[in-house]
Amino acid sequence: MQGRIIKVSGPLIVAENMADAKVYDVVRVGKQKLIGEIIELRGDKASVQVYEETAGLGVGDEVISTDMPLSVELAPGIIEGIYDGIQRPLEKIVEKYGDRITRGIEIKSLSRDKKWDFKPLKKVGDKVVAGDALGYVQETPSVKHKIMVPYGVAGEIKKINAGEFTIEETVAVIATDSGEKEVCMLQKWPVRKARPYKNKLTPKMPMVTGQRVIDTLFPIAKGGCAAVPGPFGSGKTVVQHQLAKWADAEIIVYVGCGERGNEMTDVLNEFPALKDPKTGEPLMKRTVLIANTSDMPVAAREASIYTGITIAEYFRDMGYNVAIMADSSSRWAEALREMSGRLEEMPGDEGYPAYLASRLAEFYERAGIVKVLGSEDVTGSVTAIGAVSPPGGDLSEPVSQATLRIVKVFWGLSASLAYKRHFPAIDWLTSYSLYADRMAEWFKDNVAPDFTNLRAFIAEILQEEASLDEIVRLVGMDALSYKDRVTMETAKIIREDYLHQNAFHETDTYTSLLKQYKMLKLIRAYYDGANAAIDGYADLNDVLSIPAKDKIGRAKYVEEKNLSELDEALGLINKQLKGLIKESDNV
């Protein structure tokens, strides 16, 4: 079907003679065949958001509908890929067209020439349903890529081949009720449609990140949703990078949505150089990058988020735990606002469209831990972590508020903490995790029975410090009781020696749950021992300056293989504080 342009308004064009088109169909616009997507239909007129620069388009230019929704290609070759918002491979574009994305480029997302070694898991005569793994391809040393029966296909395997194939060659033939169906490795899936599953489960297991402030105080569950809002310079991107590097997920999908080019460059430089702690391979061997930087067309930002979550769901369906980082959803919302304004829709709060909240919910609701399709009992998860960039750090603005209504973990970044060079700058007084109580059993069974009590103790000390801080500012530290002085000192230790974590230090960048537990034990031992010493009439200055206290500060730099040093430090702290009580008894 062919229409013609009657209006051009930035990334929005209006075409007439499009009566047979459908909303979300992909169209080709103008002589250069620019990629666009229909977002509104009125009579025979279609409003199209164009995912490329529209300069040079004019009234009367042709618009051709493909009669297909915007879809992603899913097959071996995705891992290690670097794509733009509509899944065009950036490396191929550089090879072919240079370092600028020329308009109208049409390159297949995945290579049609590369052969993959397909190893069958099923045999002729086996009954299969949608979601069953026919076989697998060892895509990278870290990722076993399962070739699944496509959605809507079920029957008996008539033929299955082992050996090397391209993604378009037939690997199996399935006899279905409607005839024989040839299955290749390549699947296509519309990005705006969530991939199906059997049923959704309640998230009860944490996604361990190795970041102490997150794992201890505000943990996120596998299959959960988290928001990382914060003003400019507060460290949102570094937090996202840390999670991508260290999170306990088998596959990472990192979406740079309208972010600065240098931030994506950091990712591209760092990830291939970083070693995956589980496999020893480069981190890139289990990562997919979608780079839609701030200089790329604004309309493609919306597509980039959907492209990312669809790829994440595909790997979830194989039974993997996937983490998707969206940096930043505010830029996506800004793209929605621009398109809404050009469509002349009635604006909502601060000019954002009225459907902002439902679009955000649509994205985050696609996260979750699920029983995947197929005859076997397999569980997979998608954990969504979205950065939010509120203007001026104002969390009352619509994007932050709409996000907070949906997510269950809030890691609020503070400008004042960032200014003090305290990173990660997650504000422990305003942040929260609604998964913490639900996962308490897991921490008791898998870390230590008293881990949850230690978390509550840390939170309580930090709360007390905040209330005592007001008194200290007014009348000074000397006005506090000895017990309160111990509380203030313990809070200082928690802040500086536990919550502060250097992302760029070889040892400090990642802390296992066992090490976190042992560090918390040190802090608790100091607090309890100091209070006992004060009750035993020990001198306050001696209590606050015991030599073993330095061991707490240095604990973060103890390597994972040398954790016995922390047990020795615990014994030393207890011994020195008890020694003070003995001395006071002799007085």
SVG drawing of the C-alpha trace seen along z (x, -y; Angstrom):
<svg xmlns="http://www.w3.org/2000/svg" viewBox="-12 -26 58 67">
<polyline fill="none" stroke="black" stroke-width="0.4" points="0.0,0.0 1.3,-3.4 0.3,-6.8 1.8,-10.3 3.0,-12.9 0.8,-15.8 2.6,-17.2 6.1,-17.1 6.7,-18.2 10.1,-17.2 10.1,-13.4 6.4,-13.3 4.9,-13.0 1.2,-12.7 0.4,-10.7 -2.9,-10.3 -4.4,-7.3 -3.4,-4.9 -6.9,-3.6 -5.8,0.1 -2.8,-0.5 -2.7,0.7 -1.4,-1.1 2.3,-0.2 2.9,1.0 6.4,0.2 6.5,-2.1 9.2,-3.3 9.1,-7.1 10.4,-9.1 13.0,-8.3 15.5,-7.3 13.2,-4.7 13.4,-6.1 12.1,-3.8 8.9,-4.9 6.1,-3.5 2.4,-4.4 1.3,-5.7 -2.2,-7.2 -4.9,-6.7 -7.7,-9.2 -9.8,-8.2 -7.3,-7.5 -4.6,-9.7 -1.8,-8.1 0.6,-9.8 4.0,-8.3 6.9,-8.7 10.1,-8.5 13.1,-6.9 15.6,-8.9 16.3,-12.5 13.5,-13.9 15.3,-16.8 14.7,-16.9 11.2,-15.2 8.5,-17.1 4.8,-17.1 3.9,-14.5 6.7,-12.0 5.6,-8.4 5.0,-6.4 5.0,-2.6 3.6,-0.3 5.3,3.0 2.1,4.4 4.4,5.7 4.8,4.3 8.2,3.2 9.9,6.5 13.3,7.7 15.3,10.6 16.0,13.3 18.6,15.9 22.2,16.8 24.4,13.8 22.6,11.4 25.0,11.7 28.0,9.3 25.9,7.3 25.8,3.5 22.6,2.1 20.8,-1.2 17.2,-1.7 15.7,0.3 18.2,3.2 20.5,2.1 24.0,3.4 26.3,0.5 29.5,2.4 28.2,3.4 27.1,-0.2 30.6,-1.5 32.2,1.1 29.8,0.2 29.0,-3.5 31.6,-5.0 31.1,-6.5 27.9,-8.3 24.5,-6.5 23.5,-7.4 19.7,-7.8 17.7,-5.0 20.3,-2.3 18.8,1.2 21.1,3.8 19.9,7.1 20.2,7.2 21.9,10.6 24.3,12.2 22.8,14.4 26.1,15.9 27.6,17.1 27.2,20.8 26.3,22.0 26.9,25.5 23.4,26.8 23.3,29.7 19.8,31.3 18.3,32.1 15.2,33.8 14.9,36.7 12.5,37.7 9.1,38.8 9.2,36.6 6.1,34.6 6.9,30.8 5.0,27.7 5.8,24.0 8.8,23.0 10.4,26.5 14.2,26.5 14.8,28.4 18.6,28.0 21.2,25.4 24.1,23.4 27.1,22.6 27.0,18.9 29.7,17.8 31.6,19.6 29.2,18.1 25.9,18.5 24.2,21.7 21.6,20.4 18.6,22.6 16.6,23.0 13.0,23.1 9.8,24.2 8.1,20.9 5.0,19.7 1.8,21.2 3.6,24.4 3.1,27.8 3.3,31.4 5.6,34.3 9.2,33.9 9.5,35.4 13.1,34.3 15.9,32.7 19.4,32.1 22.7,31.7 25.6,29.7 26.4,26.2 23.6,24.0 22.9,20.3 20.0,18.8 17.7,19.1 18.3,22.7 15.9,25.4 17.1,27.3 13.8,29.2 10.5,30.1 7.4,30.4 4.2,32.1 1.4,29.9 -2.4,30.1 -2.2,27.6 0.6,29.4 4.4,29.6 6.2,26.6 9.9,25.9 11.8,24.4 14.9,22.4 17.0,20.7 15.6,17.2 12.5,15.9 10.9,12.5 8.8,10.9 6.9,7.6 8.6,5.3 5.4,3.9 3.9,7.3 5.0,9.1 6.3,12.6 3.9,15.2 4.6,17.5 2.7,20.1 2.4,18.1 4.1,15.4 5.6,16.2 6.3,14.1 9.9,12.8 11.5,14.3 15.2,14.6 17.6,11.6 19.6,10.6 23.0,10.2 24.8,7.1 27.9,7.0 27.1,3.4 26.9,3.3 24.3,0.5 22.0,2.3 22.4,5.9 22.3,5.1 19.7,2.3 17.7,2.2 17.9,5.5 16.2,6.2 14.6,9.6 15.2,11.6 12.3,10.6 11.8,7.3 11.8,3.7 13.9,0.8 14.2,-2.9 17.5,-4.9 16.5,-8.5 18.9,-11.3 20.1,-14.7 22.9,-15.3 26.3,-14.1 25.0,-11.9 26.3,-8.7 23.2,-7.0 25.2,-5.7 28.0,-4.3 25.4,-2.5 23.9,-1.1 27.4,0.0 28.1,1.6 24.9,3.6 25.6,4.6 29.1,5.8 28.4,7.6 24.7,8.5 23.8,12.1 22.3,12.5 23.3,14.7 22.4,12.2 22.7,8.4 20.8,6.1 22.1,2.6 19.9,-0.1 21.5,-3.6 18.4,-5.6 19.2,-9.2 22.3,-9.1 25.6,-11.0 27.8,-9.2 30.8,-9.2 28.8,-7.1 28.1,-4.4 31.8,-4.6 32.8,-3.8 30.5,-0.8 32.0,0.3 35.6,-0.1 35.0,1.4 32.9,4.5 35.2,6.3 38.1,5.7 36.2,6.9 36.3,10.5 33.0,12.2 33.5,13.4 31.5,16.6 33.2,17.8 36.4,15.8 35.4,14.7 35.0,11.1 31.7,9.6 30.7,8.8 30.3,12.5 26.9,12.4 25.9,8.8 23.7,7.1 24.1,3.4 21.5,1.0 23.0,-2.4 20.6,-5.2 22.6,-8.2 21.4,-11.8 22.5,-12.8 20.4,-10.1 16.8,-10.8 14.5,-11.4 11.7,-9.1 14.0,-6.0 14.4,-6.4 11.0,-4.9 11.8,-1.9 15.1,-1.3 13.3,-0.5 10.9,2.0 13.7,3.6 15.7,4.1 12.9,5.7 11.9,8.0 15.5,9.3 15.5,9.8 12.2,11.8 13.6,14.0 16.5,15.1 14.2,15.4 12.2,17.9 15.4,20.1 15.4,20.2 18.0,17.5 17.9,14.8 18.2,11.6 18.8,8.0 17.9,5.1 19.3,1.6 17.4,-1.3 19.5,-4.5 17.4,-6.6 13.6,-6.3 13.4,-10.1 14.8,-10.5 12.3,-8.1 9.5,-10.1 10.9,-13.2 10.6,-11.5 7.0,-10.6 6.3,-14.2 7.8,-15.6 5.7,-13.2 2.6,-13.9 3.1,-17.7 3.5,-17.2 0.4,-15.1 -1.4,-18.1 -2.7,-15.8 -4.0,-17.3 -1.0,-17.6 -0.9,-16.2 1.4,-17.2 4.4,-19.3 3.5,-18.7 3.9,-14.9 1.2,-12.9 -1.8,-11.6 -0.7,-8.0 2.8,-8.4 2.1,-6.4 0.5,-3.5 3.4,-3.4 5.9,-3.2 3.8,-0.5 3.7,1.4 7.5,1.5 8.1,2.5 5.3,5.0 7.2,7.0 9.8,7.8 9.1,10.7 10.0,14.2 7.9,16.7 7.3,20.3 8.2,20.3 6.3,22.0 7.2,25.6 6.6,29.1 9.4,28.9 9.2,27.0 11.6,24.2 11.8,20.8 13.3,17.6 13.3,14.0 13.7,10.4 14.8,7.8 14.3,4.2 16.3,1.4 15.5,-2.0 17.5,-5.2 15.4,-8.4 16.9,-11.8 14.5,-14.3 15.3,-18.0 17.1,-19.6 16.7,-16.4 13.0,-17.2 11.4,-13.8 7.9,-15.3 8.0,-15.6 5.7,-13.2 8.2,-10.6 9.7,-10.0 6.2,-9.8 4.8,-7.5 7.8,-5.2 7.6,-5.1 4.0,-4.0 5.1,-0.9 8.5,0.2 9.1,1.8 12.7,0.7 13.8,-2.9 17.5,-3.8 17.3,-7.6 20.6,-9.2 21.4,-12.3 23.3,-15.4 24.6,-16.2 26.1,-12.8 27.7,-13.0 29.0,-16.4 30.7,-14.9 32.2,-12.3 30.2,-9.5 29.5,-6.9 27.3,-5.1 25.3,-8.2 22.2,-6.2 20.4,-8.1 19.7,-5.5 17.0,-7.8 14.8,-8.1 15.5,-4.8 13.5,-1.7 13.0,1.9 9.6,3.6 11.2,7.0 13.4,7.0 10.8,8.7 9.8,11.2 13.4,12.3 14.3,12.4 13.9,16.2 16.3,16.6 18.9,14.5 18.4,16.6 18.8,19.9 21.6,18.9 23.8,16.3 23.3,16.3 20.3,16.7 21.0,13.2 21.6,11.4 18.2,9.7 18.7,8.6 22.0,7.0 20.3,5.2 17.7,3.8 20.5,2.8 22.3,0.8 19.1,-1.0 18.2,-1.8 21.7,-3.3 21.5,-5.5 18.0,-6.7 19.3,-7.5 22.2,-9.4 19.9,-11.6 17.8,-12.5 20.9,-13.2 22.5,-15.2 20.1,-18.1 21.3,-18.3 25.0,-18.1 24.5,-21.0 22.8,-23.1 24.9,-22.5 27.9,-20.3 29.0,-16.7 29.9,-17.2 26.3,-17.7 25.5,-14.1 25.5,-11.3 28.3,-8.7 25.9,-6.1 24.8,-8.6 28.5,-9.3 29.0,-5.6 25.9,-5.6 27.3,-8.6 30.7,-6.9 29.1,-3.6 27.0,-5.5 30.2,-7.2 31.8,-3.7 28.8,-2.4 28.8,-5.4 32.5,-5.6 33.6,-2.1 30.6,-0.1 28.2,-2.0 31.0,-3.9 32.2,-1.7 34.8,-2.5 33.6,-1.2 37.0,-1.6 39.0,0.3 39.9,3.9 38.8,5.4 36.2,3.0 34.2,2.9 32.4,6.2 31.6,7.6 30.0,11.1 27.1,11.6 29.4,13.6 31.9,10.8 29.1,8.3 27.9,10.4 31.3,10.6 31.8,6.8 28.4,6.2 29.4,8.5 32.5,6.4 30.4,3.2 27.8,4.8 30.6,6.2 32.2,2.7 28.8,1.2 27.8,3.8 31.4,3.9 31.6,0.1 28.3,-0.1 29.4,2.6 32.7,0.9 30.8,-2.4 28.6,-0.5 31.8,0.8 33.0,-2.8 35.6,-2.7 37.0,-6.0 35.0,-7.2 38.1,-8.4 39.7,-4.9 36.5,-3.3 36.4,-5.5 40.1,-5.0 40.8,-1.3 43.5,-0.2 41.4,2.6 38.8,0.1 41.1,-0.4 40.5,3.2 36.8,2.3 38.0,-0.5 40.3,1.9 37.8,4.8 36.5,3.6 40.0,4.1 40.3,7.7 40.1,10.1 37.4,12.8 39.9,15.6 41.2,14.1 37.9,13.7 39.4,15.4 41.2,12.1 37.8,10.6 37.2,13.4 40.6,12.5 39.6,8.8 36.3,9.7 38.2,11.5 40.6,8.5 37.8,5.9 36.0,8.0 39.3,8.5 40.4,4.8 36.9,3.6 36.7,6.2 40.2,5.1 38.9,1.6 36.3,3.0 38.9,4.9 41.1,1.8 38.1,-0.2 37.3,2.5 40.8,2.0 40.3,-1.7"/>
</svg>
